[in-house]
């Protein structure tokens, strides 16, 4: 059985003109168009990195030439491979894969013989809302038991981290089964590992209860990409009853490997012609926040004068 865990640091990626235009040429035209519609550069970068991560995985691990890869989305938005695939006898099982991007990273998780869902969450203050108000809004997303764990976590920041940790776990499960947000999250309850999360070794001790019953055939890997980014990977049974993902039957958990832009495009081949206007549009989005900061600074200076 194979296992892949890749991450790309979008937050600090400042693509050059050549990089952005190359990236745009190496994804499907409809994906390029969709990415071009994002209002903010950070969202466009995350989406582009996600598509490149996925295509690199399909090309290098599933053995499909880049130019022949055809990716589609399910009605619930989960990506899947539409390209016909010949599975050899020594393949180790059908691959399942999933993407997530939030905060400063885009991540990909893939395994053979199981269902896979991944979610990444960055622990940040909830915008203009206070933490108590944010918790009030999130009340129905967690069970009474989970709220007890969250509220006993310690400081306000530690409680926020506990909220995002639980949320990433729930999202990873939802994404693995492909139901979207239609599932009542009160039905899903997580009992966290007592061991602290680290960047070096994923944990598999967290347990899930569905409708108050522990689901032993679901495994959850948790780790930190850095002090603020928590990643959860859900591994569940496929339609084949003879292949439940029990810890004893899975390879040791794999840590996330941080890839560079050169890694993302190492196996790539352009699918479309270069479009210089695509860079112009992205550059305008990227410069927008800087202009806003400069305007804000100028206004502050004028007031102080």
C-alpha positions in Angstrom: 0.0 0.0 0.0 1.3 3.4 -1.0 0.9 6.7 1.0 1.7 10.3 0.0 1.7 13.4 2.2 2.8 16.6 0.4 2.5 20.3 1.4 3.3 23.6 -0.4 3.8 26.9 1.4 1.5 29.2 -0.5 1.7 32.1 1.9 5.3 33.0 1.2 5.2 32.1 -2.5 5.6 35.2 -4.6 5.5 33.8 -8.1 7.5 35.5 -10.9 5.8 36.2 -14.2 7.5 33.1 -15.7 6.3 30.9 -12.8 2.7 32.0 -12.9 2.4 31.7 -16.6 4.0 28.3 -16.5 1.6 27.2 -13.8 -1.4 28.4 -15.8 -0.3 26.5 -18.9 0.1 23.2 -16.8 -3.5 23.0 -15.6 -6.7 22.3 -17.5 -8.2 25.3 -19.2 -11.4 25.3 -17.1 -9.3 25.1 -13.9 -7.1 28.0 -15.1 -10.3 30.0 -15.8 -11.8 29.2 -12.4 -8.5 30.2 -10.7 -8.5 33.5 -12.7 -11.9 34.4 -11.2 -10.6 34.6 -7.6 -10.7 38.2 -6.3 -7.7 37.8 -4.0 -4.2 36.7 -5.1 -3.8 34.5 -2.0 -6.8 32.4 -3.0 -5.6 32.1 -6.6 -2.2 30.9 -5.4 -3.7 28.3 -3.1 -6.0 27.0 -5.8 -3.2 26.8 -8.3 -0.9 25.0 -5.9 -3.6 22.5 -5.2 -4.1 21.7 -8.8 -0.4 21.3 -9.4 0.0 19.1 -6.3 -2.8 16.9 -7.6 -1.5 16.6 -11.2 2.1 15.9 -9.9 0.7 13.1 -7.7 -1.3 11.5 -10.6 1.6 11.8 -13.0 4.4 10.5 -10.7 2.5 8.0 -8.4 -0.2 6.7 -10.7 1.9 6.7 -13.9 -0.4 8.8 -16.1 1.4 11.2 -18.5 0.7 14.9 -17.5 -0.9 15.6 -20.9 -3.4 12.7 -20.5 -4.6 13.6 -17.0 -8.2 14.6 -16.9 -9.5 15.7 -13.5 -13.2 16.3 -12.7 -15.2 17.2 -9.6 -18.1 15.3 -8.0 -21.4 17.1 -7.4 -20.1 17.8 -3.9 -16.9 19.2 -5.2 -14.5 16.3 -4.5 -11.8 16.0 -7.2 -11.6 12.7 -9.0 -9.6 11.2 -11.9 -11.7 10.9 -15.1 -8.7 9.4 -17.1 -9.2 5.7 -17.7 -6.7 3.8 -15.5 -5.2 0.4 -15.9 -4.5 -1.1 -12.5 -1.7 -3.7 -12.5 -1.7 -6.8 -10.3 1.2 -5.4 -8.2 -0.4 -1.9 -7.7 -1.3 -2.3 -4.1 -4.9 -1.1 -4.6 -6.8 1.8 -6.0 -5.5 5.2 -5.0 -7.7 7.7 -3.2 -6.6 11.3 -2.8 -7.8 14.6 -1.4 -6.7 18.3 -1.2 -7.0 21.1 1.3 -5.8 24.7 1.4 -6.2 27.1 4.2 -3.9 29.6 6.0 -0.5 29.5 4.5 -0.5 25.9 3.0 -1.9 23.7 0.4 -1.8 20.0 1.2 -2.4 16.7 -0.5 -3.0 13.3 1.1 -3.3 10.0 -0.9 -3.4 6.3 0.0 -4.1 3.0 -1.6 -7.0 0.8 -0.6 -8.8 3.3 1.7 -10.9 6.4 1.4 -9.0 9.6 2.1 -10.0 13.0 3.3 -7.6 15.8 4.5 -8.2 19.2 6.1 -5.8 21.9 7.2 -6.7 24.7 9.6 -4.7 27.7 10.8 -5.2 28.9 14.4 -6.1 32.6 14.0 -8.2 35.1 15.8 -11.7 35.1 14.3 -11.6 38.4 12.4 -13.8 41.1 13.8 -15.6 38.8 16.2 -14.5 38.2 19.8 -13.6 34.7 20.7 -16.7 34.2 22.9 -18.9 35.4 20.0 -17.1 33.1 17.6 -17.7 30.2 20.0 -21.4 31.1 20.2 -21.7 31.0 16.4 -19.9 27.6 16.3 -22.0 26.0 19.1 -23.9 23.6 17.0 -20.8 22.3 15.2 -19.6 20.4 18.2 -21.1 18.1 20.8 -21.3 18.8 24.5 -18.4 16.5 25.2 -16.2 18.3 22.5 -17.1 21.7 24.0 -16.0 20.4 27.4 -12.6 19.5 25.9 -12.3 22.8 24.1 -13.2 25.0 27.0 -10.8 23.1 29.3 -7.9 23.6 26.9 -6.5 26.6 28.8 -5.9 30.1 27.5 -8.1 31.7 24.8 -5.6 30.9 22.1 -5.4 27.3 23.3 -9.2 27.0 23.2 -9.1 28.4 19.6 -6.5 25.8 18.6 -8.8 23.1 20.1 -11.7 24.4 18.0 -9.7 24.3 14.8 -8.3 20.9 15.6 -11.8 19.4 16.1 -13.0 21.2 13.0 -10.2 19.8 10.8 -11.0 16.3 12.1 -14.7 16.7 11.2 -13.9 18.2 7.8 -11.4 15.4 7.0 -14.2 12.8 7.6 -16.8 14.7 5.6 -14.3 15.1 2.7 -13.4 11.4 2.8 -17.0 10.2 2.5 -17.8 13.0 0.0 -21.1 14.2 1.5 -20.3 17.9 1.7 -21.6 19.9 4.6 -25.0 18.1 4.5 -24.0 15.9 7.4 -25.2 16.9 10.9 -21.9 17.5 12.7 -23.5 16.7 16.1 -23.6 13.1 14.9 -19.8 13.0 14.7 -17.8 13.2 17.9 -14.0 13.0 18.3 -12.1 11.8 21.4 -8.6 13.3 21.1 -5.3 11.6 21.8 -3.8 12.6 25.1 -0.4 12.9 23.4 0.7 16.4 22.3 0.7 17.1 18.5 4.2 17.6 16.9 5.6 18.4 13.5 7.8 15.3 13.4 5.4 12.4 14.1 1.8 12.1 13.1 -0.6 10.7 15.8 -3.2 8.0 15.1 -4.7 7.7 18.6 -7.7 10.0 18.1 -11.0 8.1 17.9 -14.3 9.0 16.1 -17.8 8.2 17.4 -20.6 8.3 14.9 -24.1 8.4 16.4 -22.5 7.7 19.8 -20.8 4.5 18.5 -17.0 4.3 18.2 -16.0 3.6 14.6 -13.0 1.4 14.8 -12.7 1.1 11.0 -11.8 4.8 10.7 -8.3 6.0 11.4 -7.3 9.7 11.9 -3.8 11.0 11.5 -3.0 14.4 13.1 0.1 16.5 12.9 1.4 20.1 12.8 3.0 21.7 9.8 4.1 24.5 12.1 2.9 25.9 15.4 -0.2 27.4 13.8 -1.3 24.9 11.2 -3.0 21.6 12.2 -3.6 18.8 9.6 -6.0 15.9 9.9 -6.1 13.0 7.5 -9.1 10.6 7.6 -8.6 7.0 6.4 -11.8 4.9 6.0 -13.0 1.7 4.5 -13.7 1.3 0.8 -16.6 -0.6 -0.6 -14.6 -3.8 -0.3 -15.4 -5.4 3.0 -12.1 -7.3 3.2 -9.9 -4.2 3.4 -10.8 -2.1 6.6 -8.1 0.4 7.4 -7.1 -0.9 10.8 -3.8 0.5 12.2 -2.2 -2.9 12.1 -2.8 -3.2 8.3 -1.6 0.3 7.4 2.0 1.4 6.9 3.5 3.7 9.5 2.1 7.2 9.2 3.9 9.5 6.8 5.0 13.0 7.7 4.2 15.8 5.2 7.0 16.7 2.8 7.3 20.4 1.9 7.6 20.9 -1.8 9.0 23.8 -3.8 7.5 25.3 -7.0 10.2 23.4 -9.0 9.0 20.2 -7.4 5.4 20.9 -8.3 6.3 21.4 -12.0 9.2 18.9 -12.4 7.0 16.4 -14.3 4.7 19.0 -15.9 4.1 19.6 -19.6 2.2 22.6 -20.8 -1.4 22.0 -22.0 -2.2 25.4 -23.4 -0.4 28.4 -25.1 1.0 31.2 -22.9 -1.5 33.9 -22.0 0.3 37.1 -21.0 -3.0 38.7 -19.8 -3.2 36.0 -17.1 -0.1 37.5 -15.4 -1.5 41.0 -15.8 -4.7 40.0 -14.0 -2.8 38.2 -11.2 -0.4 41.1 -10.7 -3.2 43.5 -10.3 -4.7 41.3 -7.6 -1.4 40.9 -5.8 -0.7 44.6 -5.8 -4.2 45.5 -4.5 -3.5 44.8 -0.8 -0.2 46.7 -1.0 -2.0 49.7 -2.5 -4.6 49.5 0.3 -1.9 49.5 3.0 -0.1 52.4 1.4 -3.4 54.4 1.2 -4.2 53.6 4.8 -0.7 54.7 5.9 -1.0 57.9 3.9 -4.4 58.7 5.5 -3.0 58.0 9.0 -0.1 60.3 8.3 -2.4 63.1 7.0 -4.5 62.8 10.2 -1.4 63.0 12.4 -0.2 66.1 10.6 
